[in-house]
C-alpha cells in the first residue's frame, strides 16, 4: 500500500476519534517524521527504518534544533499512536518503536536565554502583525528589558522621547522606579506609536486598549498569545513556551555578553535592594549562558 494512502486512512481514523486540532497536530508531526526519514538517503523503505534507534536519533535531532520537552513528548505520543494503528489495523509493524523511548526532561529556565531561531521567529511575527502598538511593546520588552508591569503602567508623562533621542521612567512599584535611556531600536517604535492614531490620546497611560484606560497586564499576555499564534506550524513548537517575560531575561543575557557590568544591568532592570543599591546577587545569573548556547558558541570556535 502506498505511504500517502496510509497517511490518508490514518488521518480519517483520527478524525473519527479526536478533535480536529489534535488530528492536524499529530498528522503534521507524522509527516515531518516521514520527511526526515526520507531525507536520510537510505535505500530502505520508510517502515524498515521505523525503529527505536531511528526514533532516538530523530528525538535528539529535534532537541538540538530547539524544540521543548513538551513538544518532544507530543511527538512521541503522535508516533506511538500511528505505530499502534499500523500494528493493529494494518499488520505492517510487529512492535511499537516508541515503547521504552525516554524523552529528556525540561530543564528549569528561570532566566531563559532565547536561541537565535526563537528571536528571529518572534521578531518576524511582530512584523507580520504590523500594528504600531505591537512593535512598541516588542521593542520595550526585547530592546529595553521592560517587564509586563513596566509597560502596562507606563504613563505618557513618563516618556521623554523623540525619533533621535530619549528616555523613559519605568517601574510603578515603590523603590523600583528608574530612568532608562532607550536605544534607537526601542525608542523609534515607541515614538511612532505614541503619535499614531492607534493610541487613545485622552488616556494618561502610554499603552491603551478599547476595554480599559490602559493596556492591562492580562491584556499584554493575551496580545503575546495572539502574536505567537501567527507562527507557521513548523515554527510554533519552537516558541510555544516562550513568555513575554523571557524577553526581559534574554535582554539581560545579551547585555552581559555585550560587556555591561552587573551594576548596569541591575539598575536597568530595576533589580534593587531595599537600601536602593543594585542587587548583584539577583543579576549575577545572567552572566552564565545556557548550556545550549554555550555548546553552540564552542562549536563555532572549533
N, C-alpha and C positions, 0 to 999 in steps of 0.2 A: 504494500500500500504506500502511496506517495506521502511524503512528510507533510506537505501542505494540506492534504486531505485529512490526515490525522489531527493536525492542529485545528482544522475547521470543526471536526467532530468533537474534539475535547472542549473547544470554546462553547459549542452548543450544549455540551454536558454541564459545563459550569453555569451557563445562563439559566438552566433549569433548576439550579440548586443554590445559587448565591446572588448577592447584589451585583448590579451591573458594574459599579465602580471597582468591586473586588475582582470581577471577571476581567475587566480591562487591565488592571494592575498585574494580575497573575499571567495573563497572556503576553503582556509586554515583557515580563521577566523571562518567560519561557522562550520567546522569540529572540531575546538578547542572548540567552544561553546558546541557542541553536546557531546563531550567527557567529558567536565566539568560537564554538567548536569547529564550525565550517572554516573559519579563518586560520585554524591551526595547521592547515595544509596537510592534513593526514589523508592517506588513501583509504582509511577505514570509514565505514558508514557512521552516521550520527549515533545510532543506538549501540554500536560496538564500542563507542567511546563514552557511553553513558555510565561511567563507573565512579566509585567513591574517590579514587585518586584524581581523576579528571575534575570532579566537583571540588575537591580540596584546592586544586590549583586555581580553579575559577573563583572560589571564595577569596583566596589570597590575592588574586588579581583585583577583585572588587575592593577589597580592604585597602590595597596600595593606592588605588585610584582616589580613595577618599570617602567611600560610602560608609555610613554609620552602621553600628552593630544592629540597630533596629531594622535597617533595610536588609542587612545580611540575613537576619532571622526570617524576614519576609520572603527573601529569595529561596531559602531552604524550604519554607512551607509550600511555596508555589511549585517548586521542583518535585517535592515529595508527593504532592497530590497528583501531579502529572504522571510520575513514575508508578504510583499505585494504580492509576487508571490504565496505564499500559500493561500492567501485570494482570489485573483482574478482568478487564474488558477486552484486551487485545492479545494477551499472551505473548507480547513482544519481549518483555523483560522477565527475568526469573526472580530477581531480588531488587529491593529498593536501594539505590546507591546513596540515599541520604541517611540511611539507618546508621546511627552512631557518629554522624558527622557533627563535629562541635563548631560552634560559632564563637569567635572572640568576644569577650565581654567589653562593653562600652566603658572606656576609661573615664574617670571623673575629670571634668573640664570646667573647673570653677573660674578659670582665667583663659578662656578659649582664644587661640590664635588661629585665624582663618587661613585656609590654603589659598594659593593664588587662583585656583579654579573657582573656589567659592566667592572670592572677591569679584572676579570678572563676571560671573553669572549674576550676582546680586546687583552690581552696578548696571549691567545691561537691562535687568528687569525694571529698575527705576527709570531708566531712559525710555524703555518701552511704554511705561505708564505715562511719562511725559509731562505730568502736571507740575507746575512750579512749586506747589506746596510739597509734593513728594520729593522733588530734587533738593529742596531746602532742608527737609527733615533728614534725608540721607546724608547730606553734606555735614550737618551738625553732628550726626552720630559717627560717621566714618572719618571725617576730616578734622573733627574737633573733640571727639570722645565724649560728647554730651549724653547724659542719661535720659531715659524717658521722662522723668520728672523735670529735669533741666529744661527740656523742650516744652513740655506741657504747661509749665508755669512761667515761661519767658514772656515778660511784658514788653510792649513796644518801646516804652521809655528806657528799657534796659539794653536796647540795641543802638549802637553808635557807629553806623557803618555807611560806607559809600562803595561804589564799584572799585575804588582804588585802595581803600584802607578802612580799618575799623576794628572795633572790639565790642564784646557783649558782657553783661553781668549775669551770671547764671548761678543756680543753687538756691532754691527757695527755703531750704532747711536752715534753721538757726545755726550759725557758725560755719556754714558751707558756702556762703555767697563769695564768689571771686570774680575778678575781671580777667577775661582771656582774650588775647589777640587772635584774630582769625586769618588764616592764610587764604589766598585767592580762591582755592577750591571750595572752601567753606563760606567765604564772605559773598562771593558773586551770586550763587543760587539764593542765599538768604535775602540779599538786597533786591533781587529781581522778584522774589515772592512778595516781599513787604509792599512793594509799589504796584503789584499786579491787581487785576480785577478779581482774582480768585479769593482774595482776603476780604473779610468784613472790616472795613476801616473804622467802624464805630466801636470796635472792641478794644479794650486796653491790653489784650493779650496778642502776642505776635501770631500764634497759630490758632486759627479759628475753624469752626465747623458749623454745619447747619443746625445741629442739635443743641449746642451749648455755646456760651460766650467764648470759651476756649476749647481747643482740641484736648480732650482728657487723656490720661494715661491709657485707659481702656481703648479709647479711640485710636491711639497710636499703635497699640498691639493689634487691633483689627486691621488697620492700614497695612501693617507689616505682613500679616497673614495674607491679605489680598495681593500684596506685591509678590510674595513667594508663589502664589497660585498661578502667576503668569508664566512660570517656568515651563519649559518643554518637558515631556515625560522622562527623557533621559537625564535632564538636569535636576529635577525636583529632589530625588533622593540625596543629592549632594548638599542641598541647602535646607532640607526639611527640618533639621534640628537646630538650625542657626536662629538665635533670638536677636532682637534688636540690641539688647544689652551686650551681646557678643561683639558688636561693632566697637563699643567702648573699650572692651578688653583688647581687641585687635589693634586699635589705635595706640594703646599704651605699649604693646609689644613693638609696634613699628617705630614709635618714638624712641624707645630704649635702644633699638637697633640702629637708629639714626644718630645716636650719640647724646641724647638728652640725659641729664643727671636724674637720679631718683627724686631729688627735691623738686626739679622742674615738673616731672610727670605727676608727682603727688599733688602739687599746687594746682596744676591744670585740671586734674580730675576731681579736685575737692577732697582729697584724702588728707584730712587734717585731724590732729588730736584735739582734745578738749581744751588744751592750752593754746591752740591756734598755731601749732607748728606742724610741718609736713609729717605725715605718718609713713615713715620709711618702711616699717615692717609690713604694712598693707601693700605697699607699692613694689616691694622687692621681688614679688613673684613674677613680675613682668620682665625681669632680667633673664629668666630661664625660658628658653624656647621649647615648644612642644617637641616630643620625640619624633613625630613625623617630619616636622620642619627641619629638625637637626639632621636627620638622616638624609633628607634631600640636599641640604647645604653641603654635607660631606661628600655626597656623590658628585655634586657639581665641581668640587675642588679636586677630584681624583684625576 
